[in-house]
Amino acid sequence: MNLQELNAYAVAGKIDELNLISMEGVFYVLEARISGAAHPLRDAHGEVLHLRSVEHAREVLHAFPKLSFNIVHTSVQDEMCGASTEESLKVPITFRSV
């Protein structure tokens, strides 16, 4: 899903939530959840878009309608050895910076 498609789904009210997923503490990936399915945000070349920070994500989404927005951190055990059964930590964050 590219940014224009994401915006169209947001305007239509079809996005359940946006999750900003921390990837190994280096960068973030934005995914939209629509009817239970995850749709990562992709760039113009079809590659998953890497974001630098929460503020970078807010900049990308500045013209979007307000949506449920979470930051997601996978468990340390999962990142280290891929064998964790723990749930990821999902924390709601504000859609707009204050």
C-alpha positions in Angstrom: 0.0 0.0 0.0 1.5 3.4 -1.0 0.8 6.7 0.7 -2.0 7.7 -1.7 -3.8 4.4 -1.1 -3.4 4.7 2.6 -4.8 8.2 2.5 -7.8 7.0 0.4 -8.5 4.3 2.9 -8.2 6.7 5.8 -10.6 9.2 4.3 -13.1 6.4 3.7 -12.8 5.3 7.3 -11.6 1.8 6.5 -8.4 1.8 8.6 -8.8 0.0 12.0 -5.5 1.3 13.3 -2.0 2.4 12.3 0.9 0.6 13.9 4.4 2.1 13.9 6.6 -1.0 14.4 10.1 -0.7 15.8 12.4 -2.9 13.8 15.4 -3.9 15.9 15.6 -0.4 17.3 17.1 1.0 14.1 14.1 2.1 12.0 10.3 1.9 12.0 7.8 0.5 9.6 4.2 1.8 9.4 1.4 -0.7 8.8 -2.3 -0.1 8.4 -4.7 -2.7 9.8 -7.7 -3.1 7.6 -10.3 -5.8 8.5 -7.6 -7.6 10.5 -5.0 -7.7 7.8 -1.7 -5.9 7.9 -0.7 -3.6 5.0 2.8 -2.1 5.3 3.4 1.3 3.8 5.5 1.1 0.6 7.5 3.7 -1.3 7.3 4.6 -5.0 9.5 1.6 -5.9 7.2 -0.9 -4.0 9.8 -1.3 -1.2 8.7 -1.2 2.5 9.1 2.4 3.6 11.6 2.9 6.5 10.8 5.7 8.9 13.4 7.3 11.3 11.2 8.1 14.2 7.7 8.7 15.6 8.1 12.3 14.5 9.0 11.2 11.0 5.9 9.1 10.8 3.8 12.1 12.0 5.4 14.2 9.3 4.4 11.7 6.6 0.9 11.5 8.0 0.4 15.2 8.6 -2.5 15.6 6.1 -4.3 12.4 7.1 -7.5 12.4 9.2 -7.0 11.4 12.8 -6.6 7.7 13.3 -5.9 5.2 16.0 -2.1 5.2 16.2 0.2 2.8 18.1 3.9 2.2 18.5 4.8 -1.5 18.6 8.0 -3.0 20.1 8.6 -6.7 19.7 9.9 -8.5 22.7 13.7 -8.5 23.2 13.7 -12.4 23.2 12.0 -12.4 19.8 14.5 -10.0 18.3 17.5 -11.9 19.8 16.6 -15.5 19.0 13.2 -15.6 17.4 11.8 -18.0 19.9 9.6 -15.8 22.1 6.0 -16.5 22.8 5.5 -13.1 24.5 3.2 -10.6 22.9 4.6 -7.4 21.4 4.3 -4.2 23.4 1.7 -2.0 21.8 1.3 1.5 23.2 -1.2 4.1 21.9 0.5 7.4 20.9 -0.9 10.7 19.8 -1.4 11.1 16.1 -0.3 14.7 16.1 2.6 16.1 18.0 1.7 18.5 20.7 
